Amino acid sequence: MTERTPVYFDCDTGIDDTMALLYLLTRPGHELVGVGSVSGNIDAEQAARNTLDLLALAGRPDVPVAVGEHDFLTHPYDGGPAHIHGENGIGDVILESRGEPVNQDAAELLIDLSHRYGGRLEVIAIGPLTNLAVALRRDPSLASRVARVTIMGGAALAPGNLTSAAEANIGNDPEAAAAVFDAAWPVTMVGLDVTMHHRLTEDQRQVLAAADGVLQQTVAEILDTYFGFYDAILGVRECTLHDPLAVAVATGGALPSLAPVVKVEVETGSGPARGATVADLRGMYRGHPPVEGARHTVVLAVDHRFGPDLLHALLGLQPAS
Amino acid sequence: MTERTPVYFDCDTGIDDTMALLYLLTRPGHELVGVGSVSGNIDAEQAARNTLDLLALAGRPDVPVAVGEHDFLTHPYDGGPAHIHGENGIGDVILESRGEPVNQDAAELLIDLSHRYGGRLEVIAIGPLTNLAVALRRDPSLASRVARVTIMGGAALAPGNLTSAAEANIGNDPEAAAAVFDAAWPVTMVGLDVTMHHRLTEDQRQVLAAADGVLQQTVAEILDTYFGFYDAILGVRECTLHDPLAVAVATGGALPSLAPVVKVEVETGSGPARGATVADLRGMYRGHPPVEGARHTVVLAVDHRFGPDLLHALLGLQPAS
């Protein structure tokens, strides 16, 4: 058993998931003990494939990867946004296919790990929260054996991105998100309020592209598609760091400067606010006084610029020997 | 017929409504041609009483006041927040009862005025939008005869105040608000995003209290209750200027520094986001580019401090002779 903090990572890899996964491998004091894939940026099967190939490329073929839910709780997955993440989820870059997923699904892997590391396991979930909701359904006591869940998802005061109200990870499976927020574990929400303000620039991508390592060059190549999409959104050739920032917050790589602990509810109705994360931030006008019983930490600001830190961490990654 | 811009004013008077009504009387180039009352801060009947008495006190007993809807579209009115506005809506200050409402309801008055001033009538609505929705139901062509509707209500990026998601005017009658946003007239939304940041201070209230005029002294006395409530919310003895700011935006007394024109939808489901004003502000990261067909102006910032202007305007009001 590790002395380091054990981390279960749930992802829909995905371009920013790629950066987040590799960054997680660099975090001191943390050990990636399992990965579950879920449909979102790409389907769960391809997301697992991408994750396995990236882990192999990074010299970590030992990390178990489980294929998770293909469909959402109340509706089928209908394909990922190829214009953002490419047809294969990683910007149409072809990686060598290496390793196989484990013979259990993501929810089962998560439940197993929660027993193995009882009370110490940290969950970082950067895709739709379907696997976590399925695991909670199978074993409602799961919540008591997890130290914290950190998600990339939601938008408390910022507009959504899937719809006006909904951030994509929450909006893709609002019922799953509601189950995760309602469960009795502490949840840290790293949403669009903060992730939209942390960027990797084209200059920084070029630094990766010019590095000696094949891993860094591969990441730079994968990022090209993502930069193309964000150019139209942001008006400048750079990309937001949604998923990597959630990993940074979860592992101490980015310290929130404003993160009130309040109640968050997910709107699961069929109206225009479907998928909204309704955070009770009414205390904002008097310095966010403590809210008794609240367990949802809403990260609203990380003052330190995270992009340069991420670049530095990725440059230090050693590829598989 | 007036050369000035005719204004129909819909209100639930109310302490900040009191300031808004009196401020409206001071606006150059605008003429108050009718008032409708609605339940909200206080019931519609008492709101009309308060409005009539304030108009008489201000020397404008000629303005027609119509009692509007007592109940909301889908549910009964269940009383106002006496801890905010007092038992009578105006901080338990007793005014001399003068004048009577007209013999038509608010929706009928609004429809009549829309014909009289066809195309030129401006609507300023600072309470629940029930009267406007009832008028639209009775005469769907109403929207084509109104130049603009400016509301105090909603919260685009700020938290609500009635609930985490809903501002009180919208949250009290979401179905009415949805009808108003969906109708084919231009709507300007002056919501909590901006109104929470404009205040009247205790020092300014004391200036009113020390003025020679009975009107100013009365307003200062009415404000006392309101300040007591806001002290607990804001942590300082001052009050927000929700309703007066909406009048100021509508009449050119406050110029928005950020006010994108986008689509706003009102959540009418029964979930945690009920009453939310879902504004499509996804263009915020690239300077709010124009949105084709959009007709909802969402005021997000008024840089100029409005409190001193309001105080100055109220000090200049002449009481009834």
Interface residues (C-beta under 8 A of the other chain):
Chain A: L157 A158 P159 G160 N161 S164 A165 M196 I233 L234 G235 K263 E265 V266 E267 T268 G269 S270 G271 P272 A273 A276 V278 A279 D280 L281 R282 M284 Y285 R286 G287
Chain B: L157 A158 P159 G160 N161 S164 A165 M196 I233 L234 G235 K263 E265 V266 E267 T268 G269 S270 G271 P272 A273 A276 V278 A279 D280 L281 R282 M284 Y285 R286 G287
